């Protein structure tokens, strides 16, 4: 029986958009990814997503592929800043 995280990791993504990703790693090994989704020439229209991994999970993410299952999951923290939220009122 699949775990919930395995089911989530295997779900298909319905669409792909342009984005930029920046990665920062601190001295303790924690890793943060900053994702800017949208047109690079219009940053004010972009949505922003950040997810960060504790050092132990960052190490697992970049470990040797032969020592981990595929796909595999690691816990992270996610922050989202949406440029615009579709209005329910017309």
PyMOL Python script that loads the backbone (N, CA, C, O; Angstrom):
from pymol import cmd

cmd.read_pdbstr("""\
ATOM      1  N   UNK A   1       0.837  -1.177   0.000  1.00  0.00           N
ATOM      2  CA  UNK A   1       0.000   0.000   0.000  1.00  0.00           C
ATOM      3  C   UNK A   1       0.885   1.245   0.000  1.00  0.00           C
ATOM      4  O   UNK A   1       1.829   1.342   0.784  1.00  0.00           O
ATOM      5  N   UNK A   2       0.577   2.192  -0.880  1.00  0.00           N
ATOM      6  CA  UNK A   2       1.368   3.416  -1.000  1.00  0.00           C
ATOM      7  C   UNK A   2       1.044   4.371   0.150  1.00  0.00           C
ATOM      8  O   UNK A   2      -0.097   4.456   0.604  1.00  0.00           O
ATOM      9  N   UNK A   3       2.081   5.090   0.612  1.00  0.00           N
ATOM     10  CA  UNK A   3       1.852   6.126   1.606  1.00  0.00           C
ATOM     11  C   UNK A   3       1.293   7.356   0.901  1.00  0.00           C
ATOM     12  O   UNK A   3       1.352   7.455  -0.324  1.00  0.00           O
ATOM     13  N   UNK A   4       0.747   8.297   1.679  1.00  0.00           N
ATOM     14  CA  UNK A   4       0.201   9.520   1.092  1.00  0.00           C
ATOM     15  C   UNK A   4       1.285  10.296   0.356  1.00  0.00           C
ATOM     16  O   UNK A   4       1.035  10.820  -0.729  1.00  0.00           O
ATOM     17  N   UNK A   5       2.500  10.380   0.932  1.00  0.00           N
ATOM     18  CA  UNK A   5       3.568  11.136   0.269  1.00  0.00           C
ATOM     19  C   UNK A   5       3.984  10.482  -1.039  1.00  0.00           C
ATOM     20  O   UNK A   5       4.345  11.183  -1.985  1.00  0.00           O
ATOM     21  N   UNK A   6       3.944   9.150  -1.117  1.00  0.00           N
ATOM     22  CA  UNK A   6       4.271   8.480  -2.379  1.00  0.00           C
ATOM     23  C   UNK A   6       3.210   8.777  -3.429  1.00  0.00           C
ATOM     24  O   UNK A   6       3.534   8.978  -4.599  1.00  0.00           O
ATOM     25  N   UNK A   7       1.941   8.808  -3.020  1.00  0.00           N
ATOM     26  CA  UNK A   7       0.851   9.106  -3.947  1.00  0.00           C
ATOM     27  C   UNK A   7       0.970  10.529  -4.464  1.00  0.00           C
ATOM     28  O   UNK A   7       0.821  10.765  -5.663  1.00  0.00           O
ATOM     29  N   UNK A   8       1.236  11.482  -3.577  1.00  0.00           N
ATOM     30  CA  UNK A   8       1.386  12.880  -3.977  1.00  0.00           C
ATOM     31  C   UNK A   8       2.569  13.042  -4.926  1.00  0.00           C
ATOM     32  O   UNK A   8       2.461  13.748  -5.928  1.00  0.00           O
ATOM     33  N   UNK A   9       3.692  12.401  -4.627  1.00  0.00           N
ATOM     34  CA  UNK A   9       4.902  12.543  -5.440  1.00  0.00           C
ATOM     35  C   UNK A   9       4.715  11.996  -6.848  1.00  0.00           C
ATOM     36  O   UNK A   9       5.410  12.425  -7.769  1.00  0.00           O
ATOM     37  N   UNK A  10       3.804  11.070  -7.032  1.00  0.00           N
ATOM     38  CA  UNK A  10       3.625  10.438  -8.342  1.00  0.00           C
ATOM     39  C   UNK A  10       2.505  11.051  -9.169  1.00  0.00           C
ATOM     40  O   UNK A  10       2.285  10.622 -10.302  1.00  0.00           O
ATOM     41  N   UNK A  11       1.795  12.032  -8.647  1.00  0.00           N
ATOM     42  CA  UNK A  11       0.709  12.648  -9.399  1.00  0.00           C
ATOM     43  C   UNK A  11       1.280  13.477 -10.542  1.00  0.00           C
ATOM     44  O   UNK A  11       2.301  14.150 -10.398  1.00  0.00           O
ATOM     45  N   UNK A  12       0.603  13.412 -11.668  1.00  0.00           N
ATOM     46  CA  UNK A  12       1.011  14.183 -12.833  1.00  0.00           C
ATOM     47  C   UNK A  12       0.717  15.661 -12.613  1.00  0.00           C
ATOM     48  O   UNK A  12      -0.262  16.012 -11.955  1.00  0.00           O
ATOM     49  N   UNK A  13       1.555  16.517 -13.157  1.00  0.00           N
ATOM     50  CA  UNK A  13       1.347  17.961 -13.109  1.00  0.00           C
ATOM     51  C   UNK A  13       0.655  18.354 -14.397  1.00  0.00           C
ATOM     52  O   UNK A  13       1.089  17.969 -15.483  1.00  0.00           O
ATOM     53  N   UNK A  14      -0.427  19.126 -14.282  1.00  0.00           N
ATOM     54  CA  UNK A  14      -1.264  19.400 -15.450  1.00  0.00           C
ATOM     55  C   UNK A  14      -0.673  20.415 -16.415  1.00  0.00           C
ATOM     56  O   UNK A  14      -1.077  20.447 -17.577  1.00  0.00           O
ATOM     57  N   UNK A  15       0.255  21.234 -15.982  1.00  0.00           N
ATOM     58  CA  UNK A  15       0.828  22.225 -16.880  1.00  0.00           C
ATOM     59  C   UNK A  15       2.192  22.664 -16.400  1.00  0.00           C
ATOM     60  O   UNK A  15       2.556  22.438 -15.246  1.00  0.00           O
ATOM     61  N   UNK A  16       2.931  23.280 -17.269  1.00  0.00           N
ATOM     62  CA  UNK A  16       4.273  23.750 -16.952  1.00  0.00           C
ATOM     63  C   UNK A  16       4.341  25.226 -17.308  1.00  0.00           C
ATOM     64  O   UNK A  16       3.839  25.637 -18.354  1.00  0.00           O
ATOM     65  N   UNK A  17       4.960  26.029 -16.443  1.00  0.00           N
ATOM     66  CA  UNK A  17       5.103  27.464 -16.677  1.00  0.00           C
ATOM     67  C   UNK A  17       6.569  27.854 -16.566  1.00  0.00           C
ATOM     68  O   UNK A  17       7.376  27.114 -16.003  1.00  0.00           O
ATOM     69  N   UNK A  18       6.910  29.023 -17.109  1.00  0.00           N
ATOM     70  CA  UNK A  18       8.269  29.531 -16.990  1.00  0.00           C
ATOM     71  C   UNK A  18       8.528  29.986 -15.559  1.00  0.00           C
ATOM     72  O   UNK A  18       7.640  30.519 -14.895  1.00  0.00           O
ATOM     73  N   UNK A  19       9.745  29.771 -15.097  1.00  0.00           N
ATOM     74  CA  UNK A  19      10.105  30.164 -13.733  1.00  0.00           C
ATOM     75  C   UNK A  19      11.617  30.294 -13.619  1.00  0.00           C
ATOM     76  O   UNK A  19      12.368  29.797 -14.459  1.00  0.00           O
ATOM     77  N   UNK A  20      12.043  30.969 -12.568  1.00  0.00           N
ATOM     78  CA  UNK A  20      13.460  31.054 -12.215  1.00  0.00           C
ATOM     79  C   UNK A  20      13.607  30.484 -10.812  1.00  0.00           C
ATOM     80  O   UNK A  20      12.751  30.713  -9.958  1.00  0.00           O
ATOM     81  N   UNK A  21      14.673  29.750 -10.568  1.00  0.00           N
ATOM     82  CA  UNK A  21      14.905  29.207  -9.234  1.00  0.00           C
ATOM     83  C   UNK A  21      16.287  29.641  -8.754  1.00  0.00           C
ATOM     84  O   UNK A  21      17.261  29.602  -9.506  1.00  0.00           O
ATOM     85  N   UNK A  22      16.354  30.051  -7.501  1.00  0.00           N
ATOM     86  CA  UNK A  22      17.617  30.393  -6.860  1.00  0.00           C
ATOM     87  C   UNK A  22      17.740  29.512  -5.633  1.00  0.00           C
ATOM     88  O   UNK A  22      16.770  29.345  -4.894  1.00  0.00           O
ATOM     89  N   UNK A  23      18.905  28.951  -5.403  1.00  0.00           N
ATOM     90  CA  UNK A  23      19.127  28.098  -4.237  1.00  0.00           C
ATOM     91  C   UNK A  23      20.174  28.734  -3.333  1.00  0.00           C
ATOM     92  O   UNK A  23      21.197  29.232  -3.805  1.00  0.00           O
ATOM     93  N   UNK A  24      19.911  28.714  -2.040  1.00  0.00           N
ATOM     94  CA  UNK A  24      20.845  29.229  -1.044  1.00  0.00           C
ATOM     95  C   UNK A  24      21.033  28.177   0.037  1.00  0.00           C
ATOM     96  O   UNK A  24      20.065  27.592   0.524  1.00  0.00           O
ATOM     97  N   UNK A  25      22.275  27.943   0.405  1.00  0.00           N
ATOM     98  CA  UNK A  25      22.566  26.984   1.470  1.00  0.00           C
ATOM     99  C   UNK A  25      23.326  27.704   2.575  1.00  0.00           C
ATOM    100  O   UNK A  25      24.307  28.400   2.311  1.00  0.00           O
ATOM    101  N   UNK A  26      22.868  27.535   3.819  1.00  0.00           N
ATOM    102  CA  UNK A  26      23.543  28.224   4.918  1.00  0.00           C
ATOM    103  C   UNK A  26      24.700  27.368   5.445  1.00  0.00           C
ATOM    104  O   UNK A  26      24.900  26.241   4.992  1.00  0.00           O
ATOM    105  N   UNK A  27      25.449  27.903   6.390  1.00  0.00           N
ATOM    106  CA  UNK A  27      26.641  27.237   6.911  1.00  0.00           C
ATOM    107  C   UNK A  27      26.307  25.907   7.587  1.00  0.00           C
ATOM    108  O   UNK A  27      27.158  25.020   7.656  1.00  0.00           O
ATOM    109  N   UNK A  28      25.077  25.760   8.085  1.00  0.00           N
ATOM    110  CA  UNK A  28      24.676  24.507   8.741  1.00  0.00           C
ATOM    111  C   UNK A  28      24.188  23.452   7.757  1.00  0.00           C
ATOM    112  O   UNK A  28      23.943  22.310   8.144  1.00  0.00           O
ATOM    113  N   UNK A  29      24.044  23.826   6.482  1.00  0.00           N
ATOM    114  CA  UNK A  29      23.621  22.873   5.462  1.00  0.00           C
ATOM    115  C   UNK A  29      22.149  22.949   5.104  1.00  0.00           C
ATOM    116  O   UNK A  29      21.704  22.229   4.210  1.00  0.00           O
ATOM    117  N   UNK A  30      21.370  23.808   5.778  1.00  0.00           N
ATOM    118  CA  UNK A  30      19.970  23.982   5.397  1.00  0.00           C
ATOM    119  C   UNK A  30      19.926  24.608   4.008  1.00  0.00           C
ATOM    120  O   UNK A  30      20.791  25.410   3.658  1.00  0.00           O
ATOM    121  N   UNK A  31      18.929  24.246   3.225  1.00  0.00           N
ATOM    122  CA  UNK A  31      18.855  24.661   1.832  1.00  0.00           C
ATOM    123  C   UNK A  31      17.507  25.328   1.573  1.00  0.00           C
ATOM    124  O   UNK A  31      16.468  24.786   1.948  1.00  0.00           O
ATOM    125  N   UNK A  32      17.516  26.497   0.935  1.00  0.00           N
ATOM    126  CA  UNK A  32      16.289  27.202   0.581  1.00  0.00           C
ATOM    127  C   UNK A  32      16.260  27.426  -0.923  1.00  0.00           C
ATOM    128  O   UNK A  32      17.245  27.871  -1.514  1.00  0.00           O
ATOM    129  N   UNK A  33      15.131  27.116  -1.533  1.00  0.00           N
ATOM    130  CA  UNK A  33      14.907  27.366  -2.950  1.00  0.00           C
ATOM    131  C   UNK A  33      13.888  28.493  -3.062  1.00  0.00           C
ATOM    132  O   UNK A  33      12.836  28.449  -2.423  1.00  0.00           O
ATOM    133  N   UNK A  34      14.197  29.500  -3.872  1.00  0.00           N
ATOM    134  CA  UNK A  34      13.281  30.606  -4.138  1.00  0.00           C
ATOM    135  C   UNK A  34      12.862  30.473  -5.596  1.00  0.00           C
ATOM    136  O   UNK A  34      13.697  30.520  -6.500  1.00  0.00           O
ATOM    137  N   UNK A  35      11.574  30.309  -5.812  1.00  0.00           N
ATOM    138  CA  UNK A  35      11.039  30.094  -7.145  1.00  0.00           C
ATOM    139  C   UNK A  35      10.186  31.296  -7.522  1.00  0.00           C
ATOM    140  O   UNK A  35       9.255  31.653  -6.800  1.00  0.00           O
ATOM    141  N   UNK A  36      10.506  31.924  -8.660  1.00  0.00           N
ATOM    142  CA  UNK A  36       9.740  33.053  -9.179  1.00  0.00           C
ATOM    143  C   UNK A  36       9.047  32.546 -10.440  1.00  0.00           C
ATOM    144  O   UNK A  36       9.704  32.174 -11.413  1.00  0.00           O
ATOM    145  N   UNK A  37       7.710  32.536 -10.417  1.00  0.00           N
ATOM    146  CA  UNK A  37       6.927  31.955 -11.500  1.00  0.00           C
ATOM    147  C   UNK A  37       6.244  33.076 -12.279  1.00  0.00           C
ATOM    148  O   UNK A  37       5.478  33.860 -11.718  1.00  0.00           O
ATOM    149  N   UNK A  38       6.529  33.139 -13.567  1.00  0.00           N
ATOM    150  CA  UNK A  38       5.909  34.152 -14.415  1.00  0.00           C
ATOM    151  C   UNK A  38       6.917  34.754 -15.369  1.00  0.00           C
ATOM    152  O   UNK A  38       8.035  34.256 -15.503  1.00  0.00           O
ATOM    153  N   UNK A  39       6.515  35.835 -16.036  1.00  0.00           N
ATOM    154  CA  UNK A  39       7.388  36.440 -17.045  1.00  0.00           C
ATOM    155  C   UNK A  39       8.595  37.147 -16.407  1.00  0.00           C
ATOM    156  O   UNK A  39       8.423  38.069 -15.610  1.00  0.00           O
ATOM    157  N   UNK A  40       9.789  36.721 -16.750  1.00  0.00           N
ATOM    158  CA  UNK A  40      11.017  37.267 -16.164  1.00  0.00           C
ATOM    159  C   UNK A  40      11.165  38.765 -16.413  1.00  0.00           C
ATOM    160  O   UNK A  40      11.779  39.468 -15.610  1.00  0.00           O
ATOM    161  N   UNK A  41      10.605  39.260 -17.522  1.00  0.00           N
ATOM    162  CA  UNK A  41      10.730  40.683 -17.838  1.00  0.00           C
ATOM    163  C   UNK A  41       9.682  41.539 -17.120  1.00  0.00           C
ATOM    164  O   UNK A  41       9.694  42.763 -17.244  1.00  0.00           O
ATOM    165  N   UNK A  42       8.766  40.895 -16.363  1.00  0.00           N
ATOM    166  CA  UNK A  42       7.742  41.623 -15.606  1.00  0.00           C
ATOM    167  C   UNK A  42       7.662  41.046 -14.184  1.00  0.00           C
ATOM    168  O   UNK A  42       6.670  40.408 -13.830  1.00  0.00           O
ATOM    169  N   UNK A  43       8.697  41.269 -13.375  1.00  0.00           N
ATOM    170  CA  UNK A  43       8.758  40.642 -12.053  1.00  0.00           C
ATOM    171  C   UNK A  43       7.589  41.002 -11.144  1.00  0.00           C
ATOM    172  O   UNK A  43       7.245  40.217 -10.260  1.00  0.00           O
ATOM    173  N   UNK A  44       6.973  42.156 -11.332  1.00  0.00           N
ATOM    174  CA  UNK A  44       5.832  42.540 -10.512  1.00  0.00           C
ATOM    175  C   UNK A  44       4.609  41.670 -10.739  1.00  0.00           C
ATOM    176  O   UNK A  44       3.686  41.669  -9.925  1.00  0.00           O
ATOM    177  N   UNK A  45       4.597  40.932 -11.834  1.00  0.00           N
ATOM    178  CA  UNK A  45       3.473  40.052 -12.159  1.00  0.00           C
ATOM    179  C   UNK A  45       3.742  38.609 -11.742  1.00  0.00           C
ATOM    180  O   UNK A  45       2.894  37.738 -11.939  1.00  0.00           O
ATOM    181  N   UNK A  46       4.899  38.358 -11.177  1.00  0.00           N
ATOM    182  CA  UNK A  46       5.294  36.993 -10.850  1.00  0.00           C
ATOM    183  C   UNK A  46       4.761  36.546  -9.485  1.00  0.00           C
ATOM    184  O   UNK A  46       4.592  37.353  -8.571  1.00  0.00           O
ATOM    185  N   UNK A  47       4.507  35.267  -9.377  1.00  0.00           N
ATOM    186  CA  UNK A  47       4.203  34.639  -8.102  1.00  0.00           C
ATOM    187  C   UNK A  47       5.528  34.165  -7.520  1.00  0.00           C
ATOM    188  O   UNK A  47       6.460  33.851  -8.261  1.00  0.00           O
ATOM    189  N   UNK A  48       5.609  34.114  -6.209  1.00  0.00           N
ATOM    190  CA  UNK A  48       6.855  33.714  -5.549  1.00  0.00           C
ATOM    191  C   UNK A  48       6.576  32.550  -4.611  1.00  0.00           C
ATOM    192  O   UNK A  48       5.601  32.547  -3.859  1.00  0.00           O
ATOM    193  N   UNK A  49       7.449  31.575  -4.677  1.00  0.00           N
ATOM    194  CA  UNK A  49       7.351  30.388  -3.828  1.00  0.00           C
ATOM    195  C   UNK A  49       8.721  30.127  -3.241  1.00  0.00           C
ATOM    196  O   UNK A  49       9.732  30.199  -3.939  1.00  0.00           O
ATOM    197  N   UNK A  50       8.749  29.828  -1.979  1.00  0.00           N
ATOM    198  CA  UNK A  50      10.006  29.453  -1.322  1.00  0.00           C
ATOM    199  C   UNK A  50       9.780  28.136  -0.613  1.00  0.00           C
ATOM    200  O   UNK A  50       8.770  27.950   0.067  1.00  0.00           O
ATOM    201  N   UNK A  51      10.728  27.216  -0.775  1.00  0.00           N
ATOM    202  CA  UNK A  51      10.675  26.028   0.059  1.00  0.00           C
ATOM    203  C   UNK A  51      12.058  25.761   0.609  1.00  0.00           C
ATOM    204  O   UNK A  51      13.067  25.953  -0.071  1.00  0.00           O
ATOM    205  N   UNK A  52      12.088  25.322   1.836  1.00  0.00           N
ATOM    206  CA  UNK A  52      13.374  25.126   2.496  1.00  0.00           C
ATOM    207  C   UNK A  52      13.440  23.742   3.126  1.00  0.00           C
ATOM    208  O   UNK A  52      12.433  23.170   3.541  1.00  0.00           O
ATOM    209  N   UNK A  53      14.654  23.232   3.181  1.00  0.00           N
ATOM    210  CA  UNK A  53      14.930  21.898   3.711  1.00  0.00           C
ATOM    211  C   UNK A  53      15.929  22.000   4.849  1.00  0.00           C
ATOM    212  O   UNK A  53      16.903  22.747   4.763  1.00  0.00           O
ATOM    213  N   UNK A  54      15.690  21.254   5.907  1.00  0.00           N
ATOM    214  CA  UNK A  54      16.687  21.146   6.964  1.00  0.00           C
ATOM    215  C   UNK A  54      17.926  20.468   6.387  1.00  0.00           C
ATOM    216  O   UNK A  54      17.843  19.802   5.355  1.00  0.00           O
ATOM    217  N   UNK A  55      19.063  20.630   7.038  1.00  0.00           N
ATOM    218  CA  UNK A  55      20.334  20.099   6.535  1.00  0.00           C
ATOM    219  C   UNK A  55      20.262  18.599   6.247  1.00  0.00           C
ATOM    220  O   UNK A  55      20.749  18.148   5.211  1.00  0.00           O
ATOM    221  N   UNK A  56      19.663  17.824   7.150  1.00  0.00           N
ATOM    222  CA  UNK A  56      19.603  16.369   6.959  1.00  0.00           C
ATOM    223  C   UNK A  56      18.775  15.992   5.738  1.00  0.00           C
ATOM    224  O   UNK A  56      19.093  15.023   5.049  1.00  0.00           O
ATOM    225  N   UNK A  57      17.710  16.754   5.464  1.00  0.00           N
ATOM    226  CA  UNK A  57      16.871  16.454   4.307  1.00  0.00           C
ATOM    227  C   UNK A  57      17.516  16.947   3.015  1.00  0.00           C
ATOM    228  O   UNK A  57      17.339  16.335   1.962  1.00  0.00           O
ATOM    229  N   UNK A  58      18.264  18.051   3.087  1.00  0.00           N
ATOM    230  CA  UNK A  58      19.018  18.520   1.916  1.00  0.00           C
ATOM    231  C   UNK A  58      20.065  17.479   1.539  1.00  0.00           C
ATOM    232  O   UNK A  58      20.262  17.194   0.358  1.00  0.00           O
ATOM    233  N   UNK A  59      20.738  16.910   2.540  1.00  0.00           N
ATOM    234  CA  UNK A  59      21.746  15.875   2.275  1.00  0.00           C
ATOM    235  C   UNK A  59      21.099  14.651   1.640  1.00  0.00           C
ATOM    236  O   UNK A  59      21.678  14.047   0.737  1.00  0.00           O
ATOM    237  N   UNK A  60      19.902  14.275   2.101  1.00  0.00           N
ATOM    238  CA  UNK A  60      19.203  13.126   1.527  1.00  0.00           C
ATOM    239  C   UNK A  60      18.802  13.400   0.084  1.00  0.00           C
ATOM    240  O   UNK A  60      18.855  12.510  -0.765  1.00  0.00           O
ATOM    241  N   UNK A  61      18.400  14.640  -0.187  1.00  0.00           N
ATOM    242  CA  UNK A  61      17.986  15.012  -1.532  1.00  0.00           C
ATOM    243  C   UNK A  61      19.130  14.861  -2.530  1.00  0.00           C
ATOM    244  O   UNK A  61      18.920  14.424  -3.661  1.00  0.00           O
ATOM    245  N   UNK A  62      20.345  15.227  -2.107  1.00  0.00           N
ATOM    246  CA  UNK A  62      21.494  15.175  -3.004  1.00  0.00           C
ATOM    247  C   UNK A  62      22.365  13.962  -2.785  1.00  0.00           C
ATOM    248  O   UNK A  62      23.492  13.911  -3.278  1.00  0.00           O
ATOM    249  N   UNK A  63      21.858  12.971  -2.047  1.00  0.00           N
ATOM    250  CA  UNK A  63      22.613  11.742  -1.807  1.00  0.00           C
ATOM    251  C   UNK A  63      22.777  10.930  -3.081  1.00  0.00           C
ATOM    252  O   UNK A  63      22.325  11.331  -4.154  1.00  0.00           O
ATOM    253  N   UNK A  64      23.411   9.816  -2.951  1.00  0.00           N
ATOM    254  CA  UNK A  64      23.662   8.927  -4.083  1.00  0.00           C
ATOM    255  C   UNK A  64      22.360   8.293  -4.562  1.00  0.00           C
ATOM    256  O   UNK A  64      21.651   7.683  -3.761  1.00  0.00           O
ATOM    257  N   UNK A  65      22.027   8.419  -5.841  1.00  0.00           N
ATOM    258  CA  UNK A  65      20.770   7.865  -6.344  1.00  0.00           C
ATOM    259  C   UNK A  65      20.600   6.371  -6.063  1.00  0.00           C
ATOM    260  O   UNK A  65      19.470   5.907  -5.906  1.00  0.00           O
ATOM    261  N   UNK A  66      21.679   5.618  -5.998  1.00  0.00           N
ATOM    262  CA  UNK A  66      21.564   4.173  -5.762  1.00  0.00           C
ATOM    263  C   UNK A  66      21.182   3.848  -4.328  1.00  0.00           C
ATOM    264  O   UNK A  66      20.817   2.709  -4.039  1.00  0.00           O
ATOM    265  N   UNK A  67      21.255   4.821  -3.419  1.00  0.00           N
ATOM    266  CA  UNK A  67      20.935   4.556  -2.017  1.00  0.00           C
ATOM    267  C   UNK A  67      19.542   5.019  -1.630  1.00  0.00           C
ATOM    268  O   UNK A  67      19.176   4.927  -0.458  1.00  0.00           O
ATOM    269  N   UNK A  68      18.748   5.517  -2.581  1.00  0.00           N
ATOM    270  CA  UNK A  68      17.405   6.001  -2.256  1.00  0.00           C
ATOM    271  C   UNK A  68      16.401   5.498  -3.291  1.00  0.00           C
ATOM    272  O   UNK A  68      16.754   5.242  -4.443  1.00  0.00           O
ATOM    273  N   UNK A  69      15.148   5.361  -2.865  1.00  0.00           N
ATOM    274  CA  UNK A  69      14.116   4.939  -3.819  1.00  0.00           C
ATOM    275  C   UNK A  69      13.797   6.051  -4.811  1.00  0.00           C
ATOM    276  O   UNK A  69      14.092   7.217  -4.553  1.00  0.00           O
ATOM    277  N   UNK A  70      13.203   5.700  -5.933  1.00  0.00           N
ATOM    278  CA  UNK A  70      12.809   6.682  -6.932  1.00  0.00           C
ATOM    279  C   UNK A  70      11.329   6.507  -7.228  1.00  0.00           C
ATOM    280  O   UNK A  70      10.930   5.388  -7.553  1.00  0.00           O
ATOM    281  N   UNK A  71      10.492   7.522  -7.139  1.00  0.00           N
ATOM    282  CA  UNK A  71      10.803   8.829  -6.578  1.00  0.00           C
ATOM    283  C   UNK A  71      10.893   8.729  -5.063  1.00  0.00           C
ATOM    284  O   UNK A  71      10.459   7.742  -4.469  1.00  0.00           O
ATOM    285  N   UNK A  72      11.446   9.739  -4.455  1.00  0.00           N
ATOM    286  CA  UNK A  72      11.536   9.765  -3.004  1.00  0.00           C
ATOM    287  C   UNK A  72      11.102  11.134  -2.518  1.00  0.00           C
ATOM    288  O   UNK A  72      11.089  12.098  -3.284  1.00  0.00           O
ATOM    289  N   UNK A  73      10.751  11.216  -1.262  1.00  0.00           N
ATOM    290  CA  UNK A  73      10.270  12.477  -0.716  1.00  0.00           C
ATOM    291  C   UNK A  73      11.074  12.862   0.515  1.00  0.00           C
ATOM    292  O   UNK A  73      11.569  12.004   1.246  1.00  0.00           O
ATOM    293  N   UNK A  74      11.195  14.156   0.729  1.00  0.00           N
ATOM    294  CA  UNK A  74      11.784  14.697   1.954  1.00  0.00           C
ATOM    295  C   UNK A  74      10.867  15.828   2.425  1.00  0.00           C
ATOM    296  O   UNK A  74      10.281  16.528   1.599  1.00  0.00           O
ATOM    297  N   UNK A  75      10.737  16.012   3.731  1.00  0.00           N
ATOM    298  CA  UNK A  75       9.881  17.097   4.211  1.00  0.00           C
ATOM    299  C   UNK A  75      10.503  18.457   3.943  1.00  0.00           C
ATOM    300  O   UNK A  75      11.726  18.586   3.902  1.00  0.00           O
ATOM    301  N   UNK A  76       9.666  19.474   3.760  1.00  0.00           N
ATOM    302  CA  UNK A  76      10.137  20.835   3.552  1.00  0.00           C
ATOM    303  C   UNK A  76       9.097  21.813   4.085  1.00  0.00           C
ATOM    304  O   UNK A  76       7.984  21.420   4.434  1.00  0.00           O
ATOM    305  N   UNK A  77       9.465  23.074   4.144  1.00  0.00           N
ATOM    306  CA  UNK A  77       8.556  24.157   4.495  1.00  0.00           C
ATOM    307  C   UNK A  77       8.333  24.989   3.242  1.00  0.00           C
ATOM    308  O   UNK A  77       9.269  25.228   2.480  1.00  0.00           O
ATOM    309  N   UNK A  78       7.100  25.430   3.022  1.00  0.00           N
ATOM    310  CA  UNK A  78       6.767  26.156   1.796  1.00  0.00           C
ATOM    311  C   UNK A  78       6.098  27.481   2.136  1.00  0.00           C
ATOM    312  O   UNK A  78       5.197  27.538   2.973  1.00  0.00           O
ATOM    313  N   UNK A  79       6.548  28.545   1.477  1.00  0.00           N
ATOM    314  CA  UNK A  79       5.902  29.846   1.558  1.00  0.00           C
ATOM    315  C   UNK A  79       5.477  30.261   0.161  1.00  0.00           C
ATOM    316  O   UNK A  79       6.221  30.064  -0.800  1.00  0.00           O
ATOM    317  N   UNK A  80       4.284  30.833   0.039  1.00  0.00           N
ATOM    318  CA  UNK A  80       3.753  31.204  -1.271  1.00  0.00           C
ATOM    319  C   UNK A  80       3.269  32.644  -1.233  1.00  0.00           C
ATOM    320  O   UNK A  80       2.552  33.034  -0.311  1.00  0.00           O
ATOM    321  N   UNK A  81       3.653  33.437  -2.223  1.00  0.00           N
ATOM    322  CA  UNK A  81       3.142  34.792  -2.404  1.00  0.00           C
ATOM    323  C   UNK A  81       2.586  34.877  -3.810  1.00  0.00           C
ATOM    324  O   UNK A  81       3.342  34.930  -4.780  1.00  0.00           O
ATOM    325  N   UNK A  82       1.263  34.890  -3.925  1.00  0.00           N
ATOM    326  CA  UNK A  82       0.621  34.925  -5.225  1.00  0.00           C
ATOM    327  C   UNK A  82       0.420  36.371  -5.652  1.00  0.00           C
ATOM    328  O   UNK A  82      -0.034  37.208  -4.872  1.00  0.00           O
ATOM    329  N   UNK A  83       0.766  36.647  -6.903  1.00  0.00           N
ATOM    330  CA  UNK A  83       0.609  37.999  -7.435  1.00  0.00           C
ATOM    331  C   UNK A  83      -0.867  38.377  -7.499  1.00  0.00           C
ATOM    332  O   UNK A  83      -1.257  39.474  -7.099  1.00  0.00           O
ATOM    333  N   UNK A  84      -1.674  37.464  -8.003  1.00  0.00           N
ATOM    334  CA  UNK A  84      -3.108  37.749  -8.101  1.00  0.00           C
ATOM    335  C   UNK A  84      -3.878  36.478  -7.834  1.00  0.00           C
ATOM    336  O   UNK A  84      -3.495  35.390  -8.265  1.00  0.00           O
ATOM    337  N   UNK A  85      -4.969  36.638  -7.118  1.00  0.00           N
ATOM    338  CA  UNK A  85      -5.847  35.519  -6.846  1.00  0.00           C
ATOM    339  C   UNK A  85      -7.121  35.765  -7.636  1.00  0.00           C
ATOM    340  O   UNK A  85      -7.722  36.834  -7.529  1.00  0.00           O
ATOM    341  N   UNK A  86      -7.543  34.775  -8.435  1.00  0.00           N
ATOM    342  CA  UNK A  86      -8.754  34.983  -9.222  1.00  0.00           C
ATOM    343  C   UNK A  86      -9.935  35.365  -8.335  1.00  0.00           C
ATOM    344  O   UNK A  86     -10.153  34.766  -7.282  1.00  0.00           O
ATOM    345  N   UNK A  87     -10.674  36.341  -8.760  1.00  0.00           N
ATOM    346  CA  UNK A  87     -11.812  36.836  -7.988  1.00  0.00           C
ATOM    347  C   UNK A  87     -13.010  35.919  -8.199  1.00  0.00           C
ATOM    348  O   UNK A  87     -13.259  35.440  -9.305  1.00  0.00           O
ATOM    349  N   UNK A  88     -13.741  35.687  -7.122  1.00  0.00           N
ATOM    350  CA  UNK A  88     -14.973  34.907  -7.218  1.00  0.00           C
ATOM    351  C   UNK A  88     -16.148  35.811  -7.589  1.00  0.00           C
ATOM    352  O   UNK A  88     -17.215  35.323  -7.963  1.00  0.00           O
ATOM    353  N   UNK A  89     -15.951  37.130  -7.485  1.00  0.00           N
ATOM    354  CA  UNK A  89     -16.993  38.092  -7.813  1.00  0.00           C
ATOM    355  C   UNK A  89     -16.652  38.756  -9.144  1.00  0.00           C
ATOM    356  O   UNK A  89     -15.532  39.235  -9.320  1.00  0.00           O
ATOM    357  N   UNK A  90     -17.558  38.790 -10.044  1.00  0.00           N
ATOM    358  CA  UNK A  90     -17.287  39.392 -11.363  1.00  0.00           C
ATOM    359  C   UNK A  90     -17.672  40.825 -11.377  1.00  0.00           C
ATOM    360  O   UNK A  90     -17.519  41.495 -12.398  1.00  0.00           O
TER     361      UNK A  90
END
""", "prot")
cmd.dss("prot")
cmd.show_as("cartoon", "prot")
cmd.util.cbc("prot")
cmd.orient("prot")
